[in-house]
């Protein structure tokens, strides 16, 4: 029997549940409920139960969810019960900030390679990593079997660099360049443009 595909919007909520569970665990809690998750996340408890039921039964009515167990199950579903190597391309202010951010490792991602096309940056150290030239990027990514990349290059280069990453075997790109990236089927691209979110919010702000 063929499994029904899980809607992407449901998959997108799973990291929110995982983050909330991690916070609860850090607070010393061992059990939670869909109502408590709903209160923390602003998502209805019915929606949370419906989302989780797409992947199995993880709790019992009247007793709730064991936090550690549910956390482990969602990590497994999302594939973050392991650590993924990640490349950062474009080592300007944003790229350096991404390379320095320690929170990635705690959530299943390790920055393991940095690339830039500025001769003044190539050879510099960021943490314990050396910035390498984009000329060697494709070969290096293949050799290291890196499948995830963060793109922090100017918009005029974004598509060209993304194409090279995809040719090298990258199948997931987190794009910080303020432009949409085209990718073939089987390659996931997530767009992170802070200005878009700011523009969304200013719609709701009344002028003085």
C-alpha positions as a Markdown table, in Angstrom:
| # | Residue | x | y | z |
|---|---|---|---|---|
| 1 | Unk | 0.0 | 0.0 | 0.0 |
| 2 | Unk | 1.4 | 3.4 | -1.1 |
| 3 | Unk | 1.8 | 6.0 | 1.7 |
| 4 | Unk | 0.0 | 9.3 | 1.1 |
| 5 | Unk | 2.5 | 12.1 | 0.7 |
| 6 | Unk | 2.8 | 14.4 | 3.7 |
| 7 | Unk | 1.9 | 18.1 | 2.9 |
| 8 | Unk | 5.0 | 20.3 | 2.9 |
| 9 | Unk | 3.2 | 22.7 | 5.3 |
| 10 | Unk | 3.1 | 19.9 | 7.8 |
| 11 | Unk | 6.8 | 19.1 | 7.4 |
| 12 | Unk | 7.4 | 22.8 | 7.9 |
| 13 | Unk | 5.8 | 22.8 | 11.3 |
| 14 | Unk | 7.8 | 19.8 | 12.6 |
| 15 | Unk | 10.9 | 21.9 | 13.4 |
| 16 | Unk | 8.7 | 24.2 | 15.5 |
| 17 | Unk | 7.5 | 21.2 | 17.5 |
| 18 | Unk | 11.1 | 20.0 | 17.9 |
| 19 | Unk | 12.3 | 23.4 | 19.1 |
| 20 | Unk | 9.5 | 23.6 | 21.7 |
| 21 | Unk | 10.2 | 20.1 | 22.9 |
| 22 | Unk | 13.8 | 21.0 | 23.3 |
| 23 | Unk | 12.9 | 24.0 | 25.4 |
| 24 | Unk | 10.5 | 21.9 | 27.6 |
| 25 | Unk | 13.2 | 19.3 | 28.1 |
| 26 | Unk | 15.7 | 22.0 | 29.1 |
| 27 | Unk | 13.2 | 23.3 | 31.7 |
| 28 | Unk | 13.1 | 19.8 | 33.3 |
| 29 | Unk | 9.8 | 18.6 | 31.9 |
| 30 | Unk | 9.3 | 15.0 | 30.9 |
| 31 | Unk | 5.7 | 14.9 | 29.6 |
| 32 | Unk | 3.7 | 17.4 | 27.6 |
| 33 | Unk | 0.4 | 17.6 | 25.7 |
| 34 | Unk | -0.9 | 19.0 | 22.5 |
| 35 | Unk | -2.6 | 21.8 | 24.5 |
| 36 | Unk | 0.8 | 22.8 | 26.0 |
| 37 | Unk | 2.5 | 22.7 | 22.6 |
| 38 | Unk | -0.4 | 24.8 | 21.2 |
| 39 | Unk | -0.1 | 27.4 | 24.0 |
| 40 | Unk | 3.6 | 27.8 | 23.3 |
| 41 | Unk | 3.4 | 27.9 | 19.5 |
| 42 | Unk | 0.1 | 29.6 | 18.8 |
| 43 | Unk | -1.0 | 26.5 | 16.8 |
| 44 | Unk | -4.3 | 24.8 | 17.6 |
| 45 | Unk | -4.0 | 21.5 | 19.6 |
| 46 | Unk | -6.2 | 19.8 | 17.0 |
| 47 | Unk | -3.7 | 20.8 | 14.2 |
| 48 | Unk | -0.8 | 19.5 | 16.2 |
| 49 | Unk | -2.5 | 16.2 | 16.8 |
| 50 | Unk | -3.4 | 16.0 | 13.1 |
| 51 | Unk | 0.2 | 16.8 | 12.0 |
| 52 | Unk | 1.7 | 14.2 | 14.3 |
| 53 | Unk | -0.8 | 11.5 | 13.3 |
| 54 | Unk | 0.6 | 11.7 | 9.7 |
| 55 | Unk | 3.7 | 9.9 | 11.0 |
| 56 | Unk | 2.2 | 7.5 | 13.6 |
| 57 | Unk | 0.9 | 7.4 | 17.2 |
| 58 | Unk | 3.3 | 9.1 | 19.7 |
| 59 | Unk | 1.1 | 9.6 | 22.7 |
| 60 | Unk | -1.9 | 8.3 | 24.6 |
| 61 | Unk | -5.1 | 10.0 | 25.4 |
| 62 | Unk | -5.1 | 11.3 | 28.9 |
| 63 | Unk | -1.3 | 10.9 | 29.4 |
| 64 | Unk | 0.1 | 13.1 | 26.7 |
| 65 | Unk | 3.5 | 12.8 | 25.1 |
| 66 | Unk | 6.8 | 11.7 | 26.5 |
| 67 | Unk | 9.0 | 14.6 | 25.6 |
| 68 | Unk | 12.2 | 12.7 | 25.0 |
| 69 | Unk | 10.5 | 10.0 | 22.9 |
| 70 | Unk | 8.6 | 12.5 | 20.8 |
| 71 | Unk | 11.8 | 14.6 | 20.3 |
| 72 | Unk | 13.7 | 11.5 | 19.1 |
| 73 | Unk | 10.9 | 10.5 | 16.8 |
| 74 | Unk | 10.6 | 14.0 | 15.1 |
| 75 | Unk | 14.4 | 14.1 | 14.8 |
| 76 | Unk | 14.3 | 10.8 | 13.0 |
| 77 | Unk | 11.4 | 11.9 | 10.7 |
| 78 | Unk | 13.3 | 15.1 | 9.8 |
| 79 | Unk | 16.6 | 13.3 | 9.4 |
| 80 | Unk | 18.4 | 15.3 | 12.1 |
| 81 | Unk | 19.1 | 12.2 | 14.3 |
| 82 | Unk | 22.5 | 12.6 | 12.6 |
| 83 | Unk | 24.8 | 15.5 | 11.8 |
| 84 | Unk | 24.7 | 17.0 | 8.3 |
| 85 | Unk | 27.8 | 18.7 | 6.8 |
| 86 | Unk | 27.0 | 22.1 | 5.3 |
| 87 | Unk | 28.9 | 24.5 | 3.1 |
| 88 | Unk | 28.6 | 28.3 | 3.2 |
| 89 | Unk | 29.2 | 30.1 | 0.0 |
| 90 | Unk | 29.8 | 33.9 | 0.1 |
| 91 | Unk | 31.8 | 34.9 | 3.2 |
| 92 | Unk | 30.8 | 38.5 | 3.7 |
| 93 | Unk | 29.3 | 39.7 | 7.0 |
| 94 | Unk | 26.3 | 37.3 | 6.7 |
| 95 | Unk | 28.4 | 34.4 | 5.6 |
| 96 | Unk | 30.8 | 34.9 | 8.5 |
| 97 | Unk | 27.9 | 35.2 | 11.0 |
| 98 | Unk | 26.5 | 31.9 | 9.7 |
| 99 | Unk | 29.9 | 30.2 | 10.0 |
| 100 | Unk | 30.3 | 31.5 | 13.6 |
| 101 | Unk | 26.8 | 30.5 | 14.7 |
| 102 | Unk | 27.1 | 27.6 | 17.2 |
| 103 | Unk | 23.4 | 26.8 | 17.3 |
| 104 | Unk | 23.5 | 24.8 | 14.0 |
| 105 | Unk | 25.5 | 22.0 | 15.5 |
| 106 | Unk | 23.1 | 21.6 | 18.4 |
| 107 | Unk | 20.3 | 21.0 | 15.8 |
| 108 | Unk | 22.0 | 18.6 | 13.5 |
| 109 | Unk | 24.1 | 20.8 | 11.1 |
| 110 | Unk | 27.9 | 21.3 | 11.0 |
| 111 | Unk | 29.5 | 24.1 | 8.9 |
| 112 | Unk | 32.4 | 22.2 | 7.3 |
| 113 | Unk | 33.4 | 24.3 | 4.3 |
| 114 | Unk | 33.6 | 28.0 | 3.3 |
| 115 | Unk | 33.9 | 29.4 | -0.2 |
| 116 | Unk | 34.3 | 32.9 | -1.7 |
| 117 | Unk | 35.6 | 34.4 | -4.9 |
| 118 | Unk | 37.4 | 37.4 | -3.3 |
| 119 | Unk | 41.2 | 36.8 | -3.4 |
| 120 | Unk | 41.6 | 39.0 | -0.3 |
| 121 | Unk | 39.4 | 36.5 | 1.7 |
| 122 | Unk | 40.7 | 33.2 | 0.3 |
| 123 | Unk | 43.0 | 31.6 | 2.8 |
| 124 | Unk | 41.6 | 33.5 | 5.8 |
| 125 | Unk | 40.4 | 31.5 | 8.8 |
| 126 | Unk | 36.8 | 31.7 | 10.2 |
| 127 | Unk | 36.8 | 29.6 | 13.4 |
| 128 | Unk | 38.8 | 26.6 | 12.4 |
| 129 | Unk | 37.8 | 26.7 | 8.8 |
| 130 | Unk | 39.9 | 28.1 | 5.9 |
| 131 | Unk | 38.0 | 30.1 | 3.2 |
| 132 | Unk | 38.6 | 28.4 | -0.1 |
| 133 | Unk | 38.2 | 29.7 | -3.7 |
| 134 | Unk | 35.0 | 29.0 | -5.6 |
| 135 | Unk | 37.3 | 27.6 | -8.3 |
| 136 | Unk | 37.7 | 24.5 | -6.2 |
| 137 | Unk | 34.2 | 24.5 | -4.8 |
| 138 | Unk | 32.7 | 21.8 | -7.0 |
| 139 | Unk | 35.5 | 19.3 | -6.7 |
| 140 | Unk | 35.7 | 19.9 | -2.9 |
| 141 | Unk | 32.0 | 19.5 | -2.3 |
| 142 | Unk | 32.0 | 16.2 | -4.3 |
| 143 | Unk | 35.0 | 14.9 | -2.4 |
| 144 | Unk | 33.4 | 15.8 | 1.0 |
| 145 | Unk | 30.0 | 14.5 | -0.1 |
| 146 | Unk | 28.3 | 17.8 | 1.1 |
| 147 | Unk | 24.6 | 17.8 | 0.2 |
| 148 | Unk | 23.5 | 21.0 | 1.9 |
| 149 | Unk | 24.7 | 24.6 | 1.2 |
| 150 | Unk | 23.9 | 28.1 | 2.5 |
| 151 | Unk | 24.1 | 30.7 | -0.2 |
| 152 | Unk | 25.0 | 34.2 | 0.9 |
| 153 | Unk | 26.3 | 35.8 | -2.4 |
| 154 | Unk | 25.1 | 38.9 | -4.3 |
| 155 | Unk | 21.9 | 38.3 | -6.2 |
| 156 | Unk | 23.7 | 38.7 | -9.6 |
| 157 | Unk | 25.7 | 35.6 | -8.9 |
| 158 | Unk | 23.1 | 33.5 | -7.0 |
| 159 | Unk | 21.7 | 31.4 | -9.8 |
| 160 | Unk | 25.2 | 30.7 | -11.3 |
| 161 | Unk | 26.6 | 29.6 | -8.0 |
| 162 | Unk | 23.4 | 27.5 | -7.2 |
| 163 | Unk | 23.8 | 25.8 | -10.6 |
| 164 | Unk | 27.4 | 24.9 | -9.7 |
| 165 | Unk | 26.4 | 23.6 | -6.3 |
| 166 | Unk | 23.7 | 21.4 | -7.8 |
| 167 | Unk | 26.2 | 20.0 | -10.4 |
| 168 | Unk | 28.5 | 19.1 | -7.5 |
| 169 | Unk | 25.7 | 17.1 | -5.8 |
| 170 | Unk | 24.1 | 19.6 | -3.4 |
| 171 | Unk | 20.4 | 18.8 | -3.1 |
| 172 | Unk | 19.3 | 21.4 | -0.5 |
| 173 | Unk | 20.1 | 25.1 | -0.7 |
| 174 | Unk | 19.3 | 27.8 | 1.9 |
| 175 | Unk | 19.3 | 30.9 | -0.1 |
| 176 | Unk | 20.0 | 34.3 | 1.6 |
| 177 | Unk | 20.4 | 36.2 | -1.7 |
| 178 | Unk | 17.4 | 38.5 | -2.4 |
| 179 | Unk | 16.3 | 36.6 | -5.5 |
| 180 | Unk | 14.5 | 33.4 | -6.4 |
| 181 | Unk | 16.6 | 30.4 | -7.4 |
| 182 | Unk | 15.5 | 28.0 | -10.0 |
| 183 | Unk | 16.4 | 24.3 | -9.3 |
| 184 | Unk | 15.6 | 21.0 | -10.9 |
| 185 | Unk | 13.2 | 18.5 | -9.4 |
| 186 | Unk | 14.7 | 16.8 | -6.5 |
| 187 | Unk | 16.6 | 19.9 | -5.2 |
| 188 | Unk | 15.0 | 21.8 | -2.4 |
| 189 | Unk | 15.6 | 25.6 | -2.2 |
| 190 | Unk | 14.5 | 27.6 | 0.8 |
| 191 | Unk | 14.5 | 31.4 | 0.5 |
| 192 | Unk | 15.5 | 33.5 | 3.5 |
| 193 | Unk | 15.0 | 37.2 | 2.8 |
| 194 | Unk | 14.7 | 39.3 | 6.0 |
| 195 | Unk | 13.5 | 42.3 | 4.0 |
| 196 | Unk | 10.5 | 40.3 | 2.8 |
| 197 | Unk | 9.5 | 39.5 | 6.4 |
| 198 | Unk | 10.0 | 43.1 | 7.5 |
| 199 | Unk | 7.8 | 44.3 | 4.6 |
| 200 | Unk | 5.2 | 41.7 | 5.7 |
| 201 | Unk | 5.2 | 43.1 | 9.2 |
| 202 | Unk | 5.1 | 46.8 | 8.3 |
| 203 | Unk | 1.7 | 46.1 | 6.6 |
| 204 | Unk | 0.3 | 45.7 | 10.2 |
| 205 | Unk | 2.1 | 48.7 | 11.7 |
| 206 | Unk | 0.0 | 51.9 | 11.9 |
| 207 | Unk | 1.9 | 55.0 | 10.9 |
| 208 | Unk | 2.5 | 57.6 | 13.6 |
